[in-house]
Amino acid sequence: MKPDLKTAFGDALRSLRSKKGFTQQQLADYTGMDRAYISELERGLLLPSIETIFKLAKELKIKPGAMVDEVNQRVNR
């Protein structure tokens, strides 16, 4: 069964964050977001806005499109 968009985004964010060696708290601090919000995104409870995707991508040092591509790959597995 293919993951839904929220789950795919959460899995992609967790993977990208872990690869950079950031904790949820560090990513939250760098982006000015709340750690609980990062957690909700990673657990697939929420979908981010475009603005949030850009903020996350900037701090993860990737292009926003690369983040979207990662999510797309997970949705289409």
mmJSON file of the N, C-alpha and C atoms, coordinates in Angstrom:
{"data_MODEL":{"atom_site":{
"group_PDB":["ATOM","ATOM","ATOM","ATOM","ATOM","ATOM","ATOM","ATOM","ATOM","ATOM","ATOM","ATOM","ATOM","ATOM","ATOM","ATOM","ATOM","ATOM","ATOM","ATOM","ATOM","ATOM","ATOM","ATOM","ATOM","ATOM","ATOM","ATOM","ATOM","ATOM","ATOM","ATOM","ATOM","ATOM","ATOM","ATOM","ATOM","ATOM","ATOM","ATOM","ATOM","ATOM","ATOM","ATOM","ATOM","ATOM","ATOM","ATOM","ATOM","ATOM","ATOM","ATOM","ATOM","ATOM","ATOM","ATOM","ATOM","ATOM","ATOM","ATOM","ATOM","ATOM","ATOM","ATOM","ATOM","ATOM","ATOM","ATOM","ATOM","ATOM","ATOM","ATOM","ATOM","ATOM","ATOM","ATOM","ATOM","ATOM","ATOM","ATOM","ATOM","ATOM","ATOM","ATOM","ATOM","ATOM","ATOM","ATOM","ATOM","ATOM","ATOM","ATOM","ATOM","ATOM","ATOM","ATOM","ATOM","ATOM","ATOM","ATOM","ATOM","ATOM","ATOM","ATOM","ATOM","ATOM","ATOM","ATOM","ATOM","ATOM","ATOM","ATOM","ATOM","ATOM","ATOM","ATOM","ATOM","ATOM","ATOM","ATOM","ATOM","ATOM","ATOM","ATOM","ATOM","ATOM","ATOM","ATOM","ATOM","ATOM","ATOM","ATOM","ATOM","ATOM","ATOM","ATOM","ATOM","ATOM","ATOM","ATOM","ATOM","ATOM","ATOM","ATOM","ATOM","ATOM","ATOM","ATOM","ATOM","ATOM","ATOM","ATOM","ATOM","ATOM","ATOM","ATOM","ATOM","ATOM","ATOM","ATOM","ATOM","ATOM","ATOM","ATOM","ATOM","ATOM","ATOM","ATOM","ATOM","ATOM","ATOM","ATOM","ATOM","ATOM","ATOM","ATOM","ATOM","ATOM","ATOM","ATOM","ATOM","ATOM","ATOM","ATOM","ATOM","ATOM","ATOM","ATOM","ATOM","ATOM","ATOM","ATOM","ATOM","ATOM","ATOM","ATOM","ATOM","ATOM","ATOM","ATOM","ATOM","ATOM","ATOM","ATOM","ATOM","ATOM","ATOM","ATOM","ATOM","ATOM","ATOM","ATOM","ATOM","ATOM","ATOM","ATOM","ATOM","ATOM","ATOM","ATOM","ATOM","ATOM","ATOM","ATOM","ATOM","ATOM","ATOM","ATOM","ATOM","ATOM","ATOM"],
"id":[1,2,3,4,5,6,7,8,9,10,11,12,13,14,15,16,17,18,19,20,21,22,23,24,25,26,27,28,29,30,31,32,33,34,35,36,37,38,39,40,41,42,43,44,45,46,47,48,49,50,51,52,53,54,55,56,57,58,59,60,61,62,63,64,65,66,67,68,69,70,71,72,73,74,75,76,77,78,79,80,81,82,83,84,85,86,87,88,89,90,91,92,93,94,95,96,97,98,99,100,101,102,103,104,105,106,107,108,109,110,111,112,113,114,115,116,117,118,119,120,121,122,123,124,125,126,127,128,129,130,131,132,133,134,135,136,137,138,139,140,141,142,143,144,145,146,147,148,149,150,151,152,153,154,155,156,157,158,159,160,161,162,163,164,165,166,167,168,169,170,171,172,173,174,175,176,177,178,179,180,181,182,183,184,185,186,187,188,189,190,191,192,193,194,195,196,197,198,199,200,201,202,203,204,205,206,207,208,209,210,211,212,213,214,215,216,217,218,219,220,221,222,223,224,225,226,227,228,229,230,231],
"type_symbol":["N","C","C","N","C","C","N","C","C","N","C","C","N","C","C","N","C","C","N","C","C","N","C","C","N","C","C","N","C","C","N","C","C","N","C","C","N","C","C","N","C","C","N","C","C","N","C","C","N","C","C","N","C","C","N","C","C","N","C","C","N","C","C","N","C","C","N","C","C","N","C","C","N","C","C","N","C","C","N","C","C","N","C","C","N","C","C","N","C","C","N","C","C","N","C","C","N","C","C","N","C","C","N","C","C","N","C","C","N","C","C","N","C","C","N","C","C","N","C","C","N","C","C","N","C","C","N","C","C","N","C","C","N","C","C","N","C","C","N","C","C","N","C","C","N","C","C","N","C","C","N","C","C","N","C","C","N","C","C","N","C","C","N","C","C","N","C","C","N","C","C","N","C","C","N","C","C","N","C","C","N","C","C","N","C","C","N","C","C","N","C","C","N","C","C","N","C","C","N","C","C","N","C","C","N","C","C","N","C","C","N","C","C","N","C","C","N","C","C","N","C","C","N","C","C","N","C","C","N","C","C"],
"label_atom_id":["N","CA","C","N","CA","C","N","CA","C","N","CA","C","N","CA","C","N","CA","C","N","CA","C","N","CA","C","N","CA","C","N","CA","C","N","CA","C","N","CA","C","N","CA","C","N","CA","C","N","CA","C","N","CA","C","N","CA","C","N","CA","C","N","CA","C","N","CA","C","N","CA","C","N","CA","C","N","CA","C","N","CA","C","N","CA","C","N","CA","C","N","CA","C","N","CA","C","N","CA","C","N","CA","C","N","CA","C","N","CA","C","N","CA","C","N","CA","C","N","CA","C","N","CA","C","N","CA","C","N","CA","C","N","CA","C","N","CA","C","N","CA","C","N","CA","C","N","CA","C","N","CA","C","N","CA","C","N","CA","C","N","CA","C","N","CA","C","N","CA","C","N","CA","C","N","CA","C","N","CA","C","N","CA","C","N","CA","C","N","CA","C","N","CA","C","N","CA","C","N","CA","C","N","CA","C","N","CA","C","N","CA","C","N","CA","C","N","CA","C","N","CA","C","N","CA","C","N","CA","C","N","CA","C","N","CA","C","N","CA","C","N","CA","C","N","CA","C","N","CA","C","N","CA","C","N","CA","C","N","CA","C","N","CA","C","N","CA","C"],
"label_alt_id":[null,null,null,null,null,null,null,null,null,null,null,null,null,null,null,null,null,null,null,null,null,null,null,null,null,null,null,null,null,null,null,null,null,null,null,null,null,null,null,null,null,null,null,null,null,null,null,null,null,null,null,null,null,null,null,null,null,null,null,null,null,null,null,null,null,null,null,null,null,null,null,null,null,null,null,null,null,null,null,null,null,null,null,null,null,null,null,null,null,null,null,null,null,null,null,null,null,null,null,null,null,null,null,null,null,null,null,null,null,null,null,null,null,null,null,null,null,null,null,null,null,null,null,null,null,null,null,null,null,null,null,null,null,null,null,null,null,null,null,null,null,null,null,null,null,null,null,null,null,null,null,null,null,null,null,null,null,null,null,null,null,null,null,null,null,null,null,null,null,null,null,null,null,null,null,null,null,null,null,null,null,null,null,null,null,null,null,null,null,null,null,null,null,null,null,null,null,null,null,null,null,null,null,null,null,null,null,null,null,null,null,null,null,null,null,null,null,null,null,null,null,null,null,null,null,null,null,null,null,null,null],
"label_comp_id":["MET","MET","MET","LYS","LYS","LYS","PRO","PRO","PRO","ASP","ASP","ASP","LEU","LEU","LEU","LYS","LYS","LYS","THR","THR","THR","ALA","ALA","ALA","PHE","PHE","PHE","GLY","GLY","GLY","ASP","ASP","ASP","ALA","ALA","ALA","LEU","LEU","LEU","ARG","ARG","ARG","SER","SER","SER","LEU","LEU","LEU","ARG","ARG","ARG","SER","SER","SER","LYS","LYS","LYS","LYS","LYS","LYS","GLY","GLY","GLY","PHE","PHE","PHE","THR","THR","THR","GLN","GLN","GLN","GLN","GLN","GLN","GLN","GLN","GLN","LEU","LEU","LEU","ALA","ALA","ALA","ASP","ASP","ASP","TYR","TYR","TYR","THR","THR","THR","GLY","GLY","GLY","MET","MET","MET","ASP","ASP","ASP","ARG","ARG","ARG","ALA","ALA","ALA","TYR","TYR","TYR","ILE","ILE","ILE","SER","SER","SER","GLU","GLU","GLU","LEU","LEU","LEU","GLU","GLU","GLU","ARG","ARG","ARG","GLY","GLY","GLY","LEU","LEU","LEU","LEU","LEU","LEU","LEU","LEU","LEU","PRO","PRO","PRO","SER","SER","SER","ILE","ILE","ILE","GLU","GLU","GLU","THR","THR","THR","ILE","ILE","ILE","PHE","PHE","PHE","LYS","LYS","LYS","LEU","LEU","LEU","ALA","ALA","ALA","LYS","LYS","LYS","GLU","GLU","GLU","LEU","LEU","LEU","LYS","LYS","LYS","ILE","ILE","ILE","LYS","LYS","LYS","PRO","PRO","PRO","GLY","GLY","GLY","ALA","ALA","ALA","MET","MET","MET","VAL","VAL","VAL","ASP","ASP","ASP","GLU","GLU","GLU","VAL","VAL","VAL","ASN","ASN","ASN","GLN","GLN","GLN","ARG","ARG","ARG","VAL","VAL","VAL","ASN","ASN","ASN","ARG","ARG","ARG"],
"label_asym_id":["A","A","A","A","A","A","A","A","A","A","A","A","A","A","A","A","A","A","A","A","A","A","A","A","A","A","A","A","A","A","A","A","A","A","A","A","A","A","A","A","A","A","A","A","A","A","A","A","A","A","A","A","A","A","A","A","A","A","A","A","A","A","A","A","A","A","A","A","A","A","A","A","A","A","A","A","A","A","A","A","A","A","A","A","A","A","A","A","A","A","A","A","A","A","A","A","A","A","A","A","A","A","A","A","A","A","A","A","A","A","A","A","A","A","A","A","A","A","A","A","A","A","A","A","A","A","A","A","A","A","A","A","A","A","A","A","A","A","A","A","A","A","A","A","A","A","A","A","A","A","A","A","A","A","A","A","A","A","A","A","A","A","A","A","A","A","A","A","A","A","A","A","A","A","A","A","A","A","A","A","A","A","A","A","A","A","A","A","A","A","A","A","A","A","A","A","A","A","A","A","A","A","A","A","A","A","A","A","A","A","A","A","A","A","A","A","A","A","A","A","A","A","A","A","A","A","A","A","A","A","A"],
"label_entity_id":["1","1","1","1","1","1","1","1","1","1","1","1","1","1","1","1","1","1","1","1","1","1","1","1","1","1","1","1","1","1","1","1","1","1","1","1","1","1","1","1","1","1","1","1","1","1","1","1","1","1","1","1","1","1","1","1","1","1","1","1","1","1","1","1","1","1","1","1","1","1","1","1","1","1","1","1","1","1","1","1","1","1","1","1","1","1","1","1","1","1","1","1","1","1","1","1","1","1","1","1","1","1","1","1","1","1","1","1","1","1","1","1","1","1","1","1","1","1","1","1","1","1","1","1","1","1","1","1","1","1","1","1","1","1","1","1","1","1","1","1","1","1","1","1","1","1","1","1","1","1","1","1","1","1","1","1","1","1","1","1","1","1","1","1","1","1","1","1","1","1","1","1","1","1","1","1","1","1","1","1","1","1","1","1","1","1","1","1","1","1","1","1","1","1","1","1","1","1","1","1","1","1","1","1","1","1","1","1","1","1","1","1","1","1","1","1","1","1","1","1","1","1","1","1","1","1","1","1","1","1","1"],
"label_seq_id":[1,1,1,2,2,2,3,3,3,4,4,4,5,5,5,6,6,6,7,7,7,8,8,8,9,9,9,10,10,10,11,11,11,12,12,12,13,13,13,14,14,14,15,15,15,16,16,16,17,17,17,18,18,18,19,19,19,20,20,20,21,21,21,22,22,22,23,23,23,24,24,24,25,25,25,26,26,26,27,27,27,28,28,28,29,29,29,30,30,30,31,31,31,32,32,32,33,33,33,34,34,34,35,35,35,36,36,36,37,37,37,38,38,38,39,39,39,40,40,40,41,41,41,42,42,42,43,43,43,44,44,44,45,45,45,46,46,46,47,47,47,48,48,48,49,49,49,50,50,50,51,51,51,52,52,52,53,53,53,54,54,54,55,55,55,56,56,56,57,57,57,58,58,58,59,59,59,60,60,60,61,61,61,62,62,62,63,63,63,64,64,64,65,65,65,66,66,66,67,67,67,68,68,68,69,69,69,70,70,70,71,71,71,72,72,72,73,73,73,74,74,74,75,75,75,76,76,76,77,77,77],
"pdbx_PDB_ins_code":[null,null,null,null,null,null,null,null,null,null,null,null,null,null,null,null,null,null,null,null,null,null,null,null,null,null,null,null,null,null,null,null,null,null,null,null,null,null,null,null,null,null,null,null,null,null,null,null,null,null,null,null,null,null,null,null,null,null,null,null,null,null,null,null,null,null,null,null,null,null,null,null,null,null,null,null,null,null,null,null,null,null,null,null,null,null,null,null,null,null,null,null,null,null,null,null,null,null,null,null,null,null,null,null,null,null,null,null,null,null,null,null,null,null,null,null,null,null,null,null,null,null,null,null,null,null,null,null,null,null,null,null,null,null,null,null,null,null,null,null,null,null,null,null,null,null,null,null,null,null,null,null,null,null,null,null,null,null,null,null,null,null,null,null,null,null,null,null,null,null,null,null,null,null,null,null,null,null,null,null,null,null,null,null,null,null,null,null,null,null,null,null,null,null,null,null,null,null,null,null,null,null,null,null,null,null,null,null,null,null,null,null,null,null,null,null,null,null,null,null,null,null,null,null,null,null,null,null,null,null,null],
"Cartn_x":[0.84,0.0,0.887,0.587,1.354,1.033,2.069,1.791,1.026,0.216,-0.451,0.552,0.149,1.047,1.618,0.782,1.264,2.32,2.068,3.025,4.316,4.194,5.382,6.218,5.551,6.296,6.998,6.285,6.873,8.088,7.983,9.116,10.302,10.014,11.081,11.754,10.974,11.541,12.412,11.918,12.693,14.014,13.958,15.163,16.162,15.686,16.559,17.158,16.359,16.836,17.901,17.647,18.601,19.92,19.845,21.067,21.945,21.328,22.083,22.545,22.082,22.489,21.779,20.631,19.873,18.859,18.659,17.526,16.308,15.144,13.946,14.075,14.618,14.759,15.707,16.805,17.742,17.083,16.382,15.714,14.661,13.942,12.944,13.607,14.705,15.418,15.923,16.502,17.056,15.978,14.789,13.713,12.761,12.882,11.957,10.602,10.563,9.319,9.343,8.22,8.126,8.52,9.198,9.607,8.393,7.311,6.102,5.548,5.677,5.226,6.078,7.392,8.288,7.884,7.609,7.192,5.89,4.931,3.653,3.836,4.73,5.025,5.63,6.615,7.303,6.392,5.413,4.473,3.334,3.349,2.325,0.978,0.971,-0.295,-0.691,0.309,0.066,0.828,0.335,1.061,1.57,2.794,3.341,2.861,2.955,2.7,3.933,3.797,4.94,6.027,5.633,6.597,7.392,6.711,7.375,8.34,7.946,8.843,10.119,9.984,11.156,12.048,11.461,12.25,12.995,12.289,12.91,14.043,13.78,14.793,16.037,15.833,16.972,17.868,17.281,18.071,18.672,18.026,18.562,19.572,19.758,20.733,20.426,19.136,18.694,17.746,17.494,16.529,15.123,14.166,12.791,12.297,12.69,12.291,12.825,14.013,14.587,13.759,13.251,12.395,11.095,10.517,9.282,9.535,10.67,11.012,11.11,11.706,11.827,10.447,9.554,8.178,7.506,7.657,7.044,7.512,8.806,9.329,8.668,8.472,7.856,6.381,5.692,4.271,4.105,5.05,4.923,5.697,6.069,6.756,5.807],
"Cartn_y":[-1.181,0.0,1.247,2.175,3.41,4.316,5.011,5.954,7.16,7.766,8.994,10.142,11.294,12.43,12.874,12.919,13.33,12.376,11.096,10.09,10.152,10.299,10.38,11.61,12.742,13.943,13.74,13.198,12.961,12.059,10.977,10.051,10.734,11.521,12.221,13.247,14.011,15.013,14.356,13.295,12.59,12.081,11.518,10.987,12.1,13.185,14.302,14.944,15.103,15.688,14.802,13.511,12.561,12.537,12.6,12.615,13.818,14.929,16.133,16.099,15.107,14.976,15.94,16.476,17.408,16.658,17.145,16.695,17.497,17.064,17.847,19.241,19.32,20.612,21.529,20.987,21.807,22.34,21.48,21.924,22.975,22.771,23.756,25.097,25.064,26.299,27.012,26.266,26.855,27.482,26.896,27.38,28.344,28.465,29.314,28.668,27.349,26.599,25.93,25.442,24.724,23.259,22.663,21.263,20.357,20.682,19.864,19.876,21.002,21.095,20.197,20.217,19.331,17.884,17.556,16.196,15.818,16.722,16.437,16.231,17.03,16.829,15.445,15.097,13.81,12.617,12.775,11.68,11.626,12.524,12.493,12.997,13.852,14.392,15.679,16.364,17.64,17.698,18.544,18.867,20.297,20.551,21.896,22.804,24.091,25.079,25.152,25.818,26.034,26.815,27.807,28.597,27.707,26.786,25.865,24.956,24.456,23.609,24.38,25.642,26.455,26.67,26.934,27.121,25.842,24.724,23.449,23.127,23.289,22.985,23.852,25.127,26.029,25.533,25.184,24.746,23.361,22.545,21.211,21.268,22.473,22.719,21.902,21.881,21.246,22.202,21.948,22.756,22.281,23.204,22.799,21.712,21.815,20.809,19.429,19.377,18.083,17.46,18.299,17.785,17.24,17.981,17.539,16.244,16.161,14.934,13.735,13.951,12.874,12.38,13.328,12.965,12.225,12.72,12.098,10.655,10.419,9.058,8.137,8.641,7.815,7.537,8.505,8.313,7.314,7.298,6.457,5.141,4.717,3.42,2.285],
"Cartn_z":[0.0,0.0,0.0,-0.888,-0.986,0.203,0.71,1.807,1.286,2.152,1.746,1.787,1.316,1.187,2.538,3.564,4.89,5.416,5.289,5.761,4.965,3.656,2.801,3.139,3.361,3.726,5.065,6.02,7.339,7.284,6.534,6.392,5.708,4.675,3.958,4.863,5.605,6.503,7.57,8.172,9.209,8.634,7.456,6.82,6.507,5.909,5.56,6.806,7.84,9.099,9.733,9.759,10.355,9.59,8.259,7.446,7.763,8.136,8.498,9.951,10.701,12.099,13.04,12.606,13.439,14.296,15.498,16.301,15.859,16.279,15.984,16.595,17.799,18.469,17.711,17.217,16.447,15.182,14.461,13.24,13.56,14.638,15.057,15.37,16.094,16.435,15.19,14.26,13.038,12.158,12.164,11.298,11.999,13.303,14.053,14.267,14.123,14.322,15.688,16.111,17.37,17.156,18.131,18.013,17.855,18.538,18.441,17.01,16.326,14.936,14.042,14.239,13.479,13.726,14.966,15.323,14.618,14.604,13.94,12.442,11.84,10.421,10.192,11.014,10.839,11.098,11.948,12.227,11.216,10.242,9.202,9.653,10.663,11.156,10.445,9.887,9.213,7.901,7.003,5.771,5.887,5.448,5.555,4.431,4.691,3.642,2.743,1.626,0.734,1.471,2.232,3.004,3.956,4.604,5.532,4.794,3.639,2.849,2.507,2.123,1.788,3.007,4.162,5.392,5.774,5.728,6.072,5.104,3.819,2.807,2.995,3.279,3.471,4.602,5.724,6.88,6.68,5.853,5.548,4.394,3.858,2.782,1.521,1.181,-0.055,-0.764,-2.02,-2.755,-2.395,-2.334,-2.039,-3.0,-4.264,-5.242,-4.917,-4.325,-3.926,-2.816,-1.92,-0.85,-1.438,-2.37,-3.021,-3.803,-4.487,-5.222,-4.283,-3.124,-2.13,-1.693,-1.461,-1.075,-2.219,-3.43,-4.603,-4.776,-4.58,-4.695,-3.683,-2.476,-1.435,-1.719,-2.271,-2.601,-3.728,-4.659,-5.84,-5.77,-4.601,-4.44,-4.679],
"occupancy":[1.0,1.0,1.0,1.0,1.0,1.0,1.0,1.0,1.0,1.0,1.0,1.0,1.0,1.0,1.0,1.0,1.0,1.0,1.0,1.0,1.0,1.0,1.0,1.0,1.0,1.0,1.0,1.0,1.0,1.0,1.0,1.0,1.0,1.0,1.0,1.0,1.0,1.0,1.0,1.0,1.0,1.0,1.0,1.0,1.0,1.0,1.0,1.0,1.0,1.0,1.0,1.0,1.0,1.0,1.0,1.0,1.0,1.0,1.0,1.0,1.0,1.0,1.0,1.0,1.0,1.0,1.0,1.0,1.0,1.0,1.0,1.0,1.0,1.0,1.0,1.0,1.0,1.0,1.0,1.0,1.0,1.0,1.0,1.0,1.0,1.0,1.0,1.0,1.0,1.0,1.0,1.0,1.0,1.0,1.0,1.0,1.0,1.0,1.0,1.0,1.0,1.0,1.0,1.0,1.0,1.0,1.0,1.0,1.0,1.0,1.0,1.0,1.0,1.0,1.0,1.0,1.0,1.0,1.0,1.0,1.0,1.0,1.0,1.0,1.0,1.0,1.0,1.0,1.0,1.0,1.0,1.0,1.0,1.0,1.0,1.0,1.0,1.0,1.0,1.0,1.0,1.0,1.0,1.0,1.0,1.0,1.0,1.0,1.0,1.0,1.0,1.0,1.0,1.0,1.0,1.0,1.0,1.0,1.0,1.0,1.0,1.0,1.0,1.0,1.0,1.0,1.0,1.0,1.0,1.0,1.0,1.0,1.0,1.0,1.0,1.0,1.0,1.0,1.0,1.0,1.0,1.0,1.0,1.0,1.0,1.0,1.0,1.0,1.0,1.0,1.0,1.0,1.0,1.0,1.0,1.0,1.0,1.0,1.0,1.0,1.0,1.0,1.0,1.0,1.0,1.0,1.0,1.0,1.0,1.0,1.0,1.0,1.0,1.0,1.0,1.0,1.0,1.0,1.0,1.0,1.0,1.0,1.0,1.0,1.0,1.0,1.0,1.0,1.0,1.0,1.0],
"B_iso_or_equiv":[0.0,0.0,0.0,0.0,0.0,0.0,0.0,0.0,0.0,0.0,0.0,0.0,0.0,0.0,0.0,0.0,0.0,0.0,0.0,0.0,0.0,0.0,0.0,0.0,0.0,0.0,0.0,0.0,0.0,0.0,0.0,0.0,0.0,0.0,0.0,0.0,0.0,0.0,0.0,0.0,0.0,0.0,0.0,0.0,0.0,0.0,0.0,0.0,0.0,0.0,0.0,0.0,0.0,0.0,0.0,0.0,0.0,0.0,0.0,0.0,0.0,0.0,0.0,0.0,0.0,0.0,0.0,0.0,0.0,0.0,0.0,0.0,0.0,0.0,0.0,0.0,0.0,0.0,0.0,0.0,0.0,0.0,0.0,0.0,0.0,0.0,0.0,0.0,0.0,0.0,0.0,0.0,0.0,0.0,0.0,0.0,0.0,0.0,0.0,0.0,0.0,0.0,0.0,0.0,0.0,0.0,0.0,0.0,0.0,0.0,0.0,0.0,0.0,0.0,0.0,0.0,0.0,0.0,0.0,0.0,0.0,0.0,0.0,0.0,0.0,0.0,0.0,0.0,0.0,0.0,0.0,0.0,0.0,0.0,0.0,0.0,0.0,0.0,0.0,0.0,0.0,0.0,0.0,0.0,0.0,0.0,0.0,0.0,0.0,0.0,0.0,0.0,0.0,0.0,0.0,0.0,0.0,0.0,0.0,0.0,0.0,0.0,0.0,0.0,0.0,0.0,0.0,0.0,0.0,0.0,0.0,0.0,0.0,0.0,0.0,0.0,0.0,0.0,0.0,0.0,0.0,0.0,0.0,0.0,0.0,0.0,0.0,0.0,0.0,0.0,0.0,0.0,0.0,0.0,0.0,0.0,0.0,0.0,0.0,0.0,0.0,0.0,0.0,0.0,0.0,0.0,0.0,0.0,0.0,0.0,0.0,0.0,0.0,0.0,0.0,0.0,0.0,0.0,0.0,0.0,0.0,0.0,0.0,0.0,0.0,0.0,0.0,0.0,0.0,0.0,0.0],
"pdbx_formal_charge":[null,null,null,null,null,null,null,null,null,null,null,null,null,null,null,null,null,null,null,null,null,null,null,null,null,null,null,null,null,null,null,null,null,null,null,null,null,null,null,null,null,null,null,null,null,null,null,null,null,null,null,null,null,null,null,null,null,null,null,null,null,null,null,null,null,null,null,null,null,null,null,null,null,null,null,null,null,null,null,null,null,null,null,null,null,null,null,null,null,null,null,null,null,null,null,null,null,null,null,null,null,null,null,null,null,null,null,null,null,null,null,null,null,null,null,null,null,null,null,null,null,null,null,null,null,null,null,null,null,null,null,null,null,null,null,null,null,null,null,null,null,null,null,null,null,null,null,null,null,null,null,null,null,null,null,null,null,null,null,null,null,null,null,null,null,null,null,null,null,null,null,null,null,null,null,null,null,null,null,null,null,null,null,null,null,null,null,null,null,null,null,null,null,null,null,null,null,null,null,null,null,null,null,null,null,null,null,null,null,null,null,null,null,null,null,null,null,null,null,null,null,null,null,null,null,null,null,null,null,null,null],
"auth_seq_id":[1,1,1,2,2,2,3,3,3,4,4,4,5,5,5,6,6,6,7,7,7,8,8,8,9,9,9,10,10,10,11,11,11,12,12,12,13,13,13,14,14,14,15,15,15,16,16,16,17,17,17,18,18,18,19,19,19,20,20,20,21,21,21,22,22,22,23,23,23,24,24,24,25,25,25,26,26,26,27,27,27,28,28,28,29,29,29,30,30,30,31,31,31,32,32,32,33,33,33,34,34,34,35,35,35,36,36,36,37,37,37,38,38,38,39,39,39,40,40,40,41,41,41,42,42,42,43,43,43,44,44,44,45,45,45,46,46,46,47,47,47,48,48,48,49,49,49,50,50,50,51,51,51,52,52,52,53,53,53,54,54,54,55,55,55,56,56,56,57,57,57,58,58,58,59,59,59,60,60,60,61,61,61,62,62,62,63,63,63,64,64,64,65,65,65,66,66,66,67,67,67,68,68,68,69,69,69,70,70,70,71,71,71,72,72,72,73,73,73,74,74,74,75,75,75,76,76,76,77,77,77],
"auth_comp_id":["MET","MET","MET","LYS","LYS","LYS","PRO","PRO","PRO","ASP","ASP","ASP","LEU","LEU","LEU","LYS","LYS","LYS","THR","THR","THR","ALA","ALA","ALA","PHE","PHE","PHE","GLY","GLY","GLY","ASP","ASP","ASP","ALA","ALA","ALA","LEU","LEU","LEU","ARG","ARG","ARG","SER","SER","SER","LEU","LEU","LEU","ARG","ARG","ARG","SER","SER","SER","LYS","LYS","LYS","LYS","LYS","LYS","GLY","GLY","GLY","PHE","PHE","PHE","THR","THR","THR","GLN","GLN","GLN","GLN","GLN","GLN","GLN","GLN","GLN","LEU","LEU","LEU","ALA","ALA","ALA","ASP","ASP","ASP","TYR","TYR","TYR","THR","THR","THR","GLY","GLY","GLY","MET","MET","MET","ASP","ASP","ASP","ARG","ARG","ARG","ALA","ALA","ALA","TYR","TYR","TYR","ILE","ILE","ILE","SER","SER","SER","GLU","GLU","GLU","LEU","LEU","LEU","GLU","GLU","GLU","ARG","ARG","ARG","GLY","GLY","GLY","LEU","LEU","LEU","LEU","LEU","LEU","LEU","LEU","LEU","PRO","PRO","PRO","SER","SER","SER","ILE","ILE","ILE","GLU","GLU","GLU","THR","THR","THR","ILE","ILE","ILE","PHE","PHE","PHE","LYS","LYS","LYS","LEU","LEU","LEU","ALA","ALA","ALA","LYS","LYS","LYS","GLU","GLU","GLU","LEU","LEU","LEU","LYS","LYS","LYS","ILE","ILE","ILE","LYS","LYS","LYS","PRO","PRO","PRO","GLY","GLY","GLY","ALA","ALA","ALA","MET","MET","MET","VAL","VAL","VAL","ASP","ASP","ASP","GLU","GLU","GLU","VAL","VAL","VAL","ASN","ASN","ASN","GLN","GLN","GLN","ARG","ARG","ARG","VAL","VAL","VAL","ASN","ASN","ASN","ARG","ARG","ARG"],
"auth_asym_id":["A","A","A","A","A","A","A","A","A","A","A","A","A","A","A","A","A","A","A","A","A","A","A","A","A","A","A","A","A","A","A","A","A","A","A","A","A","A","A","A","A","A","A","A","A","A","A","A","A","A","A","A","A","A","A","A","A","A","A","A","A","A","A","A","A","A","A","A","A","A","A","A","A","A","A","A","A","A","A","A","A","A","A","A","A","A","A","A","A","A","A","A","A","A","A","A","A","A","A","A","A","A","A","A","A","A","A","A","A","A","A","A","A","A","A","A","A","A","A","A","A","A","A","A","A","A","A","A","A","A","A","A","A","A","A","A","A","A","A","A","A","A","A","A","A","A","A","A","A","A","A","A","A","A","A","A","A","A","A","A","A","A","A","A","A","A","A","A","A","A","A","A","A","A","A","A","A","A","A","A","A","A","A","A","A","A","A","A","A","A","A","A","A","A","A","A","A","A","A","A","A","A","A","A","A","A","A","A","A","A","A","A","A","A","A","A","A","A","A","A","A","A","A","A","A","A","A","A","A","A","A"],
"auth_atom_id":["N","CA","C","N","CA","C","N","CA","C","N","CA","C","N","CA","C","N","CA","C","N","CA","C","N","CA","C","N","CA","C","N","CA","C","N","CA","C","N","CA","C","N","CA","C","N","CA","C","N","CA","C","N","CA","C","N","CA","C","N","CA","C","N","CA","C","N","CA","C","N","CA","C","N","CA","C","N","CA","C","N","CA","C","N","CA","C","N","CA","C","N","CA","C","N","CA","C","N","CA","C","N","CA","C","N","CA","C","N","CA","C","N","CA","C","N","CA","C","N","CA","C","N","CA","C","N","CA","C","N","CA","C","N","CA","C","N","CA","C","N","CA","C","N","CA","C","N","CA","C","N","CA","C","N","CA","C","N","CA","C","N","CA","C","N","CA","C","N","CA","C","N","CA","C","N","CA","C","N","CA","C","N","CA","C","N","CA","C","N","CA","C","N","CA","C","N","CA","C","N","CA","C","N","CA","C","N","CA","C","N","CA","C","N","CA","C","N","CA","C","N","CA","C","N","CA","C","N","CA","C","N","CA","C","N","CA","C","N","CA","C","N","CA","C","N","CA","C","N","CA","C","N","CA","C","N","CA","C","N","CA","C","N","CA","C","N","CA","C"],
"pdbx_PDB_model_num":[1,1,1,1,1,1,1,1,1,1,1,1,1,1,1,1,1,1,1,1,1,1,1,1,1,1,1,1,1,1,1,1,1,1,1,1,1,1,1,1,1,1,1,1,1,1,1,1,1,1,1,1,1,1,1,1,1,1,1,1,1,1,1,1,1,1,1,1,1,1,1,1,1,1,1,1,1,1,1,1,1,1,1,1,1,1,1,1,1,1,1,1,1,1,1,1,1,1,1,1,1,1,1,1,1,1,1,1,1,1,1,1,1,1,1,1,1,1,1,1,1,1,1,1,1,1,1,1,1,1,1,1,1,1,1,1,1,1,1,1,1,1,1,1,1,1,1,1,1,1,1,1,1,1,1,1,1,1,1,1,1,1,1,1,1,1,1,1,1,1,1,1,1,1,1,1,1,1,1,1,1,1,1,1,1,1,1,1,1,1,1,1,1,1,1,1,1,1,1,1,1,1,1,1,1,1,1,1,1,1,1,1,1,1,1,1,1,1,1,1,1,1,1,1,1,1,1,1,1,1,1]
}}}
